[in-house]
Amino acid sequence: MILEKIIEKKKEDIKRKKAFPLPVASLEKRDFKETISKKKISLIAEIKYVSPSLGKIKPSHPVEFLAKLYENNGASAISVVCEKDFFEGDIRFLKSAKIASSLPILRKDFIIDPWQIEESIAYGADAILLIASCLNFNLLAELKKEAEKAKIPTIIEVHNEDELSFSLKIGGEIIGINNRDLNTFKTDINTTLRLKPLIPDDRIVISESGIKTRDDILLLEKIGIQGVLIGESLLTSRNIPQKMKELLGD
């Protein structure tokens, strides 16, 4: 399965990178959690260039251009895809996006090693994504604990009831419900509709993937979703600012 291939390549990449020192963290932290909590529903706009489901995404604007464009058109935060072998991301994109905008930056990646938390901070991430389906529950708990020590917020991404139950058990404060099956890459917004009622009201809930229209966002807003993470709908549109305004109801 493709997810297993991604994880194997990630392990090789981490082993190689650990041989070199990390840069000194030089960018001030921004409050990701507070920022996405300010609006009734916040848009986390994503920067990515390749998707296993779509292939190359056009137009392929520079990171700095997209970060500023997102900020100027109503995004509350920016998600940056850093996985290089399957998504053509780069850890350095984090720093580029942060310098180009004043928004909090989320590292969207396959984080499987505590070392990656240090790496995330070194390159300017203000939050990180932990994907429950890529981790056994013990490792997920360990990474969550290490992130808390490092004072970097985590979005724990879940796809089903078991992953959600454990994520809540270890104190996940921000839960991301991914509507995309990471093995088939099919999306179904009903995943969010099914899992949201199982989450306590004191948690922040973000819906990810497959969100394409204003009606989708209104539906999610109605059930109490506080944030939406959107990439492909923006990046494949002919006019990104216009698409953002459409989604946000401006």
C-alpha positions in Angstrom: 0.0 0.0 0.0 1.2 3.5 -0.7 1.0 4.6 2.9 3.5 1.9 3.9 5.8 3.0 1.0 5.7 6.6 2.3 6.6 5.6 5.8 9.5 3.5 4.6 10.9 6.4 2.6 10.4 8.7 5.5 12.4 6.4 7.8 15.3 6.5 5.3 15.1 10.3 5.0 15.1 10.8 8.8 18.2 8.5 9.2 20.1 10.5 6.5 19.1 13.9 7.9 20.0 13.0 11.5 23.7 12.9 10.4 23.7 16.7 10.0 23.1 19.4 12.6 19.8 21.2 12.6 19.8 25.0 12.0 19.3 27.2 15.0 15.6 28.2 15.4 15.5 31.9 14.5 11.8 32.7 13.9 9.4 33.7 16.6 6.6 31.3 17.5 3.0 32.2 16.5 0.0 31.0 18.4 -1.6 28.5 16.1 -4.3 27.4 18.5 -5.5 30.8 19.5 -5.5 32.1 15.9 -7.7 29.3 14.5 -10.1 29.7 17.5 -10.9 33.4 16.7 -13.4 32.9 13.9 -16.6 30.8 13.8 -14.8 28.7 11.2 -11.2 29.2 10.2 -9.5 28.4 6.9 -6.2 26.7 7.0 -5.0 27.0 3.4 -2.5 24.5 2.2 0.7 24.7 0.1 1.5 21.5 -1.8 2.6 20.7 -5.3 2.0 17.0 -5.9 -0.8 14.7 -4.7 -0.7 10.9 -5.2 -4.4 11.2 -6.2 -4.1 14.1 -8.6 -0.4 14.1 -9.7 1.2 17.5 -10.2 -1.0 20.4 -9.1 -1.1 23.5 -11.4 -0.4 26.3 -11.2 2.8 25.7 -9.4 3.2 29.1 -7.7 6.3 29.7 -5.4 5.8 29.1 -1.6 6.2 32.8 -0.8 3.6 33.8 -3.4 1.0 31.4 -2.1 1.7 32.2 1.6 1.1 35.9 1.0 -1.9 35.3 -1.3 -3.5 33.1 1.4 -2.9 35.7 4.1 -4.3 38.5 1.9 -7.5 36.6 1.2 -8.7 35.5 4.5 -6.8 32.4 5.6 -6.2 32.1 9.4 -3.2 29.8 9.1 -1.1 28.0 6.4 -0.5 24.3 6.1 2.8 23.4 4.4 3.3 19.9 3.0 6.9 18.9 3.6 7.1 15.3 2.5 9.5 15.2 -0.5 9.3 11.8 -2.1 5.6 11.5 -2.9 4.4 15.1 -2.5 7.5 17.1 -3.7 7.5 19.1 -0.4 10.5 20.4 1.5 11.1 21.2 5.1 12.6 24.5 4.0 9.1 25.5 2.7 8.1 26.1 6.3 10.6 28.9 6.8 9.8 30.4 3.4 6.1 30.5 4.2 6.7 32.0 7.6 8.9 34.8 6.4 6.5 35.6 3.6 3.4 35.9 5.9 2.4 36.7 9.4 0.2 33.6 9.8 0.9 30.6 11.9 2.5 27.7 10.0 1.5 24.0 10.3 3.9 21.3 9.3 1.9 18.8 7.3 4.1 15.7 7.1 4.4 12.1 8.2 5.9 12.6 11.6 7.1 9.3 13.0 10.2 10.2 15.1 10.6 12.6 18.1 13.6 14.1 16.2 11.2 15.6 13.7 9.7 17.7 16.4 13.0 19.4 16.9 13.4 19.7 13.2 9.9 21.3 12.9 10.8 24.0 15.5 14.2 24.6 13.8 12.5 25.4 10.5 9.8 27.6 12.0 6.7 25.4 12.4 4.1 26.7 14.8 2.2 23.4 14.9 2.6 19.9 13.6 0.3 17.2 12.3 0.4 13.7 13.9 -1.4 11.2 11.7 -2.9 8.4 13.9 -3.1 5.9 11.0 0.7 6.1 10.5 1.6 5.4 14.1 0.9 2.7 16.7 -0.9 4.2 19.7 2.2 4.1 22.0 4.2 6.1 19.5 1.4 8.5 19.0 1.2 9.1 22.7 5.0 9.5 22.9 5.1 12.1 20.1 2.2 14.0 21.7 4.1 14.1 25.0 7.3 15.2 23.3 5.5 18.0 21.4 4.0 19.2 24.7 7.4 19.4 26.3 8.6 21.4 23.3 5.5 23.7 23.5 4.4 23.1 20.0 0.7 22.4 19.4 -0.4 19.2 17.6 -3.3 18.4 15.4 -4.0 14.7 15.8 -5.4 13.5 12.6 -8.0 10.6 12.7 -10.0 8.6 10.2 -12.1 6.3 12.3 -13.6 5.8 15.8 -10.7 3.8 17.2 -8.1 6.5 16.3 -10.4 9.2 17.7 -11.0 7.3 20.9 -7.3 7.0 21.6 -6.5 10.5 20.5 -9.0 11.8 23.1 -7.7 9.5 25.7 -4.1 11.0 25.4 -5.5 14.5 25.7 -5.6 15.6 22.1 -6.8 19.2 22.2 -7.0 19.8 18.4 -8.5 16.9 16.4 -8.3 16.8 12.6 -10.8 14.6 10.9 -9.4 13.6 7.5 -12.1 12.8 5.0 -9.5 11.2 2.8 -8.8 7.5 3.0 -5.0 7.4 2.9 -4.9 4.0 1.3 -7.5 4.6 -1.5 -7.2 8.5 -1.5 -11.0 8.7 -1.9 -12.7 11.5 0.0 -16.0 11.5 1.8 -17.1 14.5 4.0 -19.4 12.1 5.8 -16.4 11.0 7.8 -16.5 14.3 9.6 -20.3 14.2 10.1 -19.9 10.7 11.6 -17.0 11.4 14.0 -17.8 15.0 15.2 -20.6 14.0 17.6 -18.1 11.7 19.4 -15.8 14.6 20.3 -16.2 16.7 23.5 -17.2 20.3 23.0 -14.0 21.6 24.7 -11.8 20.3 21.8 -11.0 22.1 18.6 -12.1 20.1 15.6 -10.8 20.6 12.0 -12.1 18.9 8.9 -9.6 18.0 6.3 -9.8 17.1 2.6 -12.7 16.9 0.1 -14.1 20.4 1.0 -14.9 22.0 -2.2 -17.8 24.4 -1.9 -19.4 27.0 0.3 -22.2 24.6 1.0 -19.6 22.1 2.4 -18.3 24.7 4.8 -21.8 25.8 5.9 -22.6 22.2 6.6 -19.4 21.8 8.7 -20.0 25.0 10.5 -23.5 23.9 11.4 -22.2 20.8 13.2 -19.6 22.9 15.1 -16.4 22.4 13.1 -14.0 25.2 14.0 -11.6 24.9 11.1 -11.2 23.5 7.6 -7.9 22.5 6.0 -8.2 23.0 2.2 -5.5 22.6 -0.4 -6.5 21.0 -3.7 -9.8 23.0 -4.1 -7.7 26.2 -3.9 -4.6 25.1 -5.9 -6.6 23.7 -8.8 -8.9 26.7 -9.2 -8.2 29.2 -11.9 -8.5 32.1 -9.5 -7.3 31.4 -6.0 -8.5 34.7 -4.3 -11.9 34.3 -5.9 -12.2 30.7 -4.7 -11.2 31.7 -1.2 -13.9 34.4 -1.1 -16.4 31.9 -2.4 -15.5 29.4 0.3 -15.5 32.0 3.1 -18.7 33.6 1.9 -17.2 37.0 1.2 
